[in-house]
Amino acid sequence: MTLHTSGSAKHAKATIDLPSTERSIFRAEALQRYAQNQEKVVLPHLVSPRAFVYLWLLAGLILLAGLLLTFWPWLEELMVRAT
């Protein structure tokens, strides 16, 4: 039993050739569907898209707060000189 794929990665078609002497307990369509499902790239859904946006906003706020705390003495000095 051999597995052959053809086409681009996005539209790949999988076919399975069974030798005539080798009998399979599986239907040919089931084997082809199995081969096609093995080729699909599936990424895990860890968070919803809305939560993903909120997490990026939270990361940006944390970064902004860190920068503000880091440069606070320099900003304070600029404010004193301005007055």
Secondary structure as UniProt FT lines:
FT   STRAND          2..6
FT   TURN            10..11
FT   STRAND          13..17
FT   TURN            20..21
FT   HELIX           28..39
FT   HELIX           49..70
FT   HELIX           72..82
//
